[in-house]
């Protein structure tokens, strides 16, 4: 009897740790420092961080969001956002 099935499962499990390692590296953003920004516009605003690629949603005037420090220079260029 052919034992091909066991070889395939052994090969597929060898590649899983590398994929998991990449996945965990993407989640480790918790090590970055955040700044608070307040929205001073009149309606709502969605801004996308130029470094992290995160979407920041300011739903109403006065809304405050924590912004990844890596995205801070780009956010400072938006006139209706001010750093707190």
DOVO-578825 format. One record per residue: residue in three letters; x, y, z of N, C-alpha, C, O in turn. Coordinates in nm, 2 decimals, m for minus. Example, Ala and Ser with C-alpha at 12.3 -4.5 7.8 and 13.67 -1.06 7.14 Angstrom:
2
<ALA <1.32 m0.57 0.78> <1.23 m0.45 0.78> <1.32 m0.33 0.78> <1.42 m0.33 0.85>> <SER <1.28 m0.22 0.71> <1.37 m0.11 0.71> <1.29 0.00 0.79> <1.34 0.11 0.80>> 
END
This chain:
84
<UNK <0.08 m0.12 0.00> <0.00 0.00 0.00> <0.09 0.12 0.00> <0.19 0.13 0.07>> <UNK <0.05 0.22 m0.07> <0.12 0.35 m0.09> <0.11 0.43 0.04> <0.01 0.44 0.11>> <UNK <0.22 0.49 0.08> <0.22 0.57 0.20> <0.23 0.72 0.17> <0.29 0.80 0.25>> <UNK <0.18 0.76 0.05> <0.19 0.90 0.01> <0.12 1.00 0.10> <0.17 1.11 0.12>> <UNK <0.01 0.95 0.15> <m0.07 1.04 0.24> <0.00 1.09 0.36> <m0.01 1.21 0.40>> <UNK <0.08 1.00 0.42> <0.16 1.04 0.54> <0.27 1.14 0.51> <0.30 1.23 0.59>> <UNK <0.33 1.12 0.39> <0.43 1.21 0.35> <0.38 1.35 0.33> <0.44 1.45 0.36>> <UNK <0.26 1.36 0.27> <0.20 1.49 0.24> <0.17 1.56 0.37> <0.19 1.68 0.38>> <UNK <0.11 1.49 0.47> <0.08 1.55 0.59> <0.20 1.60 0.67> <0.20 1.70 0.74>> <UNK <0.31 1.52 0.66> <0.44 1.56 0.72> <0.49 1.68 0.66> <0.55 1.77 0.73>> <UNK <0.48 1.69 0.53> <0.54 1.81 0.46> <0.45 1.94 0.49> <0.51 2.04 0.52>> <UNK <0.32 1.92 0.50> <0.24 2.04 0.52> <0.25 2.09 0.67> <0.24 2.21 0.69>> <UNK <0.28 2.00 0.76> <0.30 2.05 0.90> <0.44 2.11 0.92> <0.45 2.19 1.01>> <UNK <0.53 2.08 0.83> <0.66 2.15 0.84> <0.65 2.30 0.81> <0.73 2.37 0.86>> <UNK <0.56 2.33 0.72> <0.55 2.47 0.68> <0.47 2.56 0.77> <0.47 2.68 0.76>> <UNK <0.39 2.50 0.86> <0.30 2.58 0.95> <0.37 2.67 1.05> <0.33 2.78 1.06>> <UNK <0.48 2.63 1.11> <0.54 2.72 1.21> <0.59 2.85 1.14> <0.58 2.96 1.20>> <UNK <0.64 2.85 1.02> <0.69 2.97 0.95> <0.57 3.06 0.92> <0.58 3.18 0.94>> <UNK <0.46 3.01 0.88> <0.34 3.09 0.86> <0.29 3.15 0.98> <0.24 3.27 0.99>> <UNK <0.29 3.07 1.09> <0.24 3.13 1.22> <0.34 3.24 1.27> <0.29 3.34 1.33>> <UNK <0.47 3.22 1.24> <0.56 3.33 1.29> <0.54 3.46 1.22> <0.54 3.56 1.28>> <UNK <0.51 3.45 1.09> <0.48 3.57 1.01> <0.35 3.64 1.06> <0.34 3.76 1.08>> <UNK <0.25 3.56 1.09> <0.12 3.61 1.15> <0.14 3.68 1.28> <0.09 3.79 1.30>> <UNK <0.22 3.62 1.37> <0.25 3.68 1.50> <0.33 3.81 1.48> <0.30 3.91 1.56>> <UNK <0.42 3.82 1.39> <0.49 3.94 1.37> <0.40 4.06 1.32> <0.43 4.17 1.36>> <UNK <0.30 4.03 1.24> <0.21 4.13 1.20> <0.12 4.18 1.31> <0.08 4.30 1.31>> <UNK <0.09 4.10 1.41> <0.01 4.14 1.52> <0.08 4.22 1.63> <0.02 4.29 1.71>> <UNK <0.21 4.21 1.63> <0.29 4.27 1.74> <0.30 4.42 1.74> <0.40 4.48 1.78>> <UNK <0.20 4.49 1.68> <0.20 4.64 1.67> <0.18 4.70 1.81> <0.19 4.82 1.83>> <UNK <0.15 4.62 1.91> <0.12 4.67 2.04> <0.24 4.73 2.11> <0.23 4.79 2.21>> <UNK <0.36 4.71 2.05> <0.48 4.77 2.10> <0.50 4.91 2.06> <0.60 4.98 2.10>> <UNK <0.42 4.96 1.97> <0.44 5.10 1.92> <0.36 5.20 2.01> <0.27 5.16 2.08>> <UNK <0.41 5.32 2.01> <0.35 5.42 2.10> <0.24 5.50 2.02> <0.25 5.51 1.90>> <UNK <0.14 5.54 2.09> <0.03 5.61 2.03> <0.02 5.75 2.08> <0.06 5.79 2.19>> <UNK <m0.03 5.84 1.99> <m0.07 5.98 2.02> <m0.21 6.00 2.01> <m0.28 5.93 1.92>> <UNK <m0.27 6.09 2.08> <m0.41 6.12 2.07> <m0.43 6.24 1.98> <m0.37 6.34 1.99>> <UNK <m0.53 6.22 1.88> <m0.56 6.33 1.79> <m0.71 6.36 1.80> <m0.79 6.27 1.82>> <UNK <m0.75 6.49 1.80> <m0.89 6.53 1.81> <m0.93 6.58 1.68> <m0.86 6.65 1.61>> <UNK <m1.05 6.54 1.64> <m1.11 6.59 1.51> <m1.18 6.72 1.54> <m1.27 6.73 1.62>> <UNK <m1.15 6.82 1.46> <m1.21 6.96 1.48> <m1.30 6.99 1.36> <m1.35 7.11 1.35>> <UNK <m1.33 6.90 1.27> <m1.41 6.93 1.16> <m1.56 6.93 1.19> <m1.60 6.93 1.31>> <UNK <m1.65 6.93 1.09> <m1.79 6.95 1.12> <m1.87 6.82 1.10> <m1.98 6.81 1.15>> <UNK <m1.82 6.72 1.03> <m1.90 6.60 1.00> <m1.83 6.48 1.05> <m1.83 6.46 1.17>> <UNK <m1.76 6.40 0.97> <m1.69 6.29 1.01> <m1.57 6.28 0.92> <m1.56 6.34 0.81>> <UNK <m1.47 6.20 0.96> <m1.35 6.18 0.88> <m1.29 6.04 0.89> <m1.28 5.99 1.01>> <UNK <m1.25 5.98 0.78> <m1.17 5.86 0.79> <m1.03 5.89 0.73> <m1.02 5.94 0.62>> <UNK <m0.93 5.87 0.81> <m0.79 5.89 0.76> <m0.72 5.76 0.76> <m0.74 5.67 0.85>> <UNK <m0.63 5.74 0.67> <m0.55 5.61 0.66> <m0.41 5.65 0.69> <m0.35 5.74 0.63>> <UNK <m0.35 5.58 0.79> <m0.21 5.60 0.82> <m0.11 5.57 0.71> <m0.12 5.46 0.65>> <UNK <m0.02 5.66 0.68> <0.06 5.64 0.56> <0.17 5.54 0.59> <0.23 5.49 0.49>> <UNK <0.20 5.50 0.72> <0.30 5.40 0.75> <0.24 5.27 0.78> <0.27 5.17 0.73>> <UNK <0.14 5.27 0.88> <0.08 5.15 0.93> <m0.03 5.10 0.84> <m0.06 4.98 0.83>> <UNK <m0.09 5.19 0.76> <m0.20 5.15 0.67> <m0.33 5.13 0.75> <m0.43 5.09 0.69>> <UNK <m0.34 5.17 0.88> <m0.46 5.16 0.96> <m0.56 5.27 0.92> <m0.52 5.38 0.88>> <UNK <m0.69 5.23 0.94> <m0.79 5.33 0.91> <m0.83 5.39 1.05> <m0.86 5.32 1.14>> <UNK <m0.83 5.52 1.05> <m0.87 5.59 1.18> <m1.00 5.66 1.15> <m1.01 5.75 1.06>> <UNK <m1.11 5.63 1.22> <m1.24 5.69 1.20> <m1.28 5.79 1.31> <m1.29 5.75 1.42>> <UNK <m1.29 5.91 1.27> <m1.34 6.02 1.36> <m1.49 6.04 1.32> <m1.52 6.09 1.21>> <UNK <m1.58 5.99 1.41> <m1.72 5.99 1.37> <m1.79 6.12 1.39> <m1.90 6.14 1.33>> <UNK <m1.74 6.21 1.48> <m1.81 6.33 1.51> <m1.71 6.44 1.55> <m1.60 6.41 1.59>> <UNK <m1.75 6.57 1.55> <m1.66 6.67 1.59> <m1.62 6.65 1.74> <m1.71 6.62 1.82>> <UNK <m1.50 6.66 1.77> <m1.45 6.64 1.90> <m1.40 6.50 1.93> <m1.35 6.47 2.04>> <UNK <m1.43 6.41 1.84> <m1.39 6.27 1.86> <m1.23 6.26 1.87> <m1.16 6.32 1.79>> <UNK <m1.19 6.18 1.96> <m1.04 6.16 1.99> <m1.01 6.01 1.96> <m1.07 5.92 2.00>> <UNK <m0.90 6.00 1.88> <m0.86 5.86 1.84> <m0.71 5.85 1.88> <m0.63 5.95 1.87>> <UNK <m0.67 5.73 1.91> <m0.52 5.70 1.94> <m0.46 5.67 1.80> <m0.51 5.58 1.73>> <UNK <m0.36 5.74 1.77> <m0.29 5.73 1.64> <m0.15 5.67 1.66> <m0.08 5.71 1.75>> <UNK <m0.12 5.57 1.58> <0.01 5.51 1.58> <0.12 5.62 1.56> <0.10 5.70 1.46>> <UNK <0.22 5.63 1.64> <0.32 5.74 1.63> <0.39 5.74 1.49> <0.43 5.84 1.45>> <UNK <0.39 5.62 1.43> <0.46 5.62 1.30> <0.37 5.69 1.19> <0.42 5.74 1.09>> <UNK <0.24 5.71 1.22> <0.15 5.78 1.13> <0.14 5.93 1.16> <0.07 6.00 1.09>> <UNK <0.19 5.97 1.27> <0.18 6.10 1.33> <0.21 6.21 1.23> <0.14 6.31 1.21>> <UNK <0.33 6.21 1.16> <0.36 6.31 1.06> <0.26 6.34 0.96> <0.23 6.45 0.92>> <UNK <0.20 6.23 0.90> <0.10 6.24 0.80> <m0.03 6.30 0.86> <m0.10 6.38 0.79>> <UNK <m0.07 6.27 0.98> <m0.19 6.32 1.05> <m0.17 6.47 1.08> <m0.27 6.54 1.08>> <UNK <m0.05 6.51 1.11> <m0.03 6.65 1.14> <m0.06 6.74 1.01> <m0.08 6.86 1.03>> <UNK <m0.05 6.68 0.90> <m0.08 6.75 0.77> <m0.23 6.77 0.74> <m0.26 6.84 0.65>> <UNK <m0.31 6.71 0.82> <m0.46 6.72 0.80> <m0.51 6.83 0.89> <m0.50 6.83 1.01>> <UNK <m0.56 6.94 0.82> <m0.59 7.06 0.90> <m0.70 7.05 1.00> <m0.70 7.12 1.10>> <UNK <m0.79 6.95 0.99> <m0.90 6.93 1.09> <m0.86 6.84 1.20> <m0.95 6.80 1.28>> <UNK <m0.73 6.79 1.21> <m0.69 6.71 1.32> <m0.59 6.79 1.40> <m0.50 6.85 1.34>> <UNK <m0.60 6.78 1.53> <m0.50 6.84 1.62> <m0.45 6.74 1.72> <m0.53 6.67 1.78>> <UNK <m0.32 6.75 1.75> <m0.26 6.66 1.85> <m0.30 6.71 1.99> <m0.30 6.83 2.02>> <UNK <m0.34 6.62 2.08> <m0.37 6.65 2.21> <m0.26 6.62 2.31> <m0.27 6.64 2.43>> 
END
